[in-house]
Amino acid sequence: MANVLLIIGVIAVINGGIFMGALTSGQQQRANYHTESKEDRLLRLKVGRISVLVGVLVLLLGLILVIL
């Protein structure tokens, strides 16, 4: 069970990084900034933050289960 939680946590953190633009190059970030509306950018960042938060919480839960 702990292994499944760790895998889900890692996937959620990576997904959040992609949504937030942390895993893109500088050129790609500039292109995204200039081609998307403010509402779309705020929605993308909100989804990214929620995904990272859920991923970190699931990772912590998985680590606690591994330790115990």
Secondary structure, DSSP 8 states (H G I E B T S, - for coil): -HHHHHHHHHHHHHHHHHHHTTTS-HHHHHHHHHHS-HHHHHHHHHHHHHHHHHHHHHHHHHHHHHH-
